[in-house]
Amino acid sequence: MYQLWILLLCAEGVVAFLLLVEIGPLRELLIKFLDLLKTGTGPVIVLTIAGFMFMIFGSNVMSIINIGNKGTRLGSTSPMDQVLYRTHWLDASYLGFILFLVFIIDRVHSYLKELIELRSNEGSSTDELENLRKKNMQLKDKEEKTSKEMKQLQDEISTLSESLKKLKLECQEKDQTTETAEGHVTALQKQFAELLLEYDRLLEENQNLQTQGLGHRS
């Protein structure tokens, strides 16, 4: 029986060492193996074995207590009781260390799983942060391009507004010139009408003079 306890202790010590110290791919393989033990019927089998060993541990502890009480009552302990006392102490020590190492291995495995998940989440968070930074840079570039385009549009708008003002001034000047020309045209038309009237009057006077000249000759 002691050889089995020693073998279990050595195996658990190796497992705990491989979990605590990363040696190549051994830790990952061991974590996968423990994951398999914790799936399906594995937990039931492990709990059954652990419960059986805990019952043996409790029985050894009770035997140690009974032998101690017996020696206290009798005032001395027989050689057989001493041998049994040491045997139960040795069994209880082995079983205690075995159960303790099982608990340590389970806790270390759980912590390693959480650490792996945190690292994977950290990696994904780092990727997301990098993507956000890239998007932020793209947005900044777009914002700079948009601001440049806005400035260009503002410059074009200011240029167009100045051109529009110049065109308005030119139109006003042309309107004034047109009004002046229309005034001149109107004055010339009046002057032309007056000249026509004067011309008609002169024609009548000329005809009258010619008529009078012909009368005097006859």
GILIN-V737043 format. One line per field, one symbol per residue. psi: psi as a letter, one per 30 degrees, with the letter a starting at -180 (. if undefined). burial: b if it has 24 or more other ideal C-beta (glycine too) atoms within 12 Angstrom, else e. A space follows every 10 residues. Layout:
psi=???
burial=???
This chain:
psi=eeeeeeeeee eeeeeeeeee kjjbgeeeee eeeeeefglb feeeeeeeee eeeeeeeeee eeeeeeeeee eeefflklee eeeeeeeeee eeeeeeeeee eeeeeeeeee eeeeeeeeee eeeeeeeeee eeeeeeeeee eeeeeeeeee eeeeeeeeee eeeeeeeeee eeeeeeeeee eeeeeeeeee eeeeeeeeee eeeeeeeeee eeeeeee.
burial=eeeebeebbe ebeebbebbe eeeeeebeeb beebeebeee eeeeebeeeb eebeebbeeb eebbeebeee eeeeeeeeee eeeebeebee bbebbbbbbb bbeebbebbe ebeeeeeeee eeeeeeeeee eeeeeeeeee eeeeeeeeee eeeeeeeeee eeeeeeeeee eeeeeeeeee eeeeeeeeee eeeeeeeeee eeeeeeeeee eeeeeeee
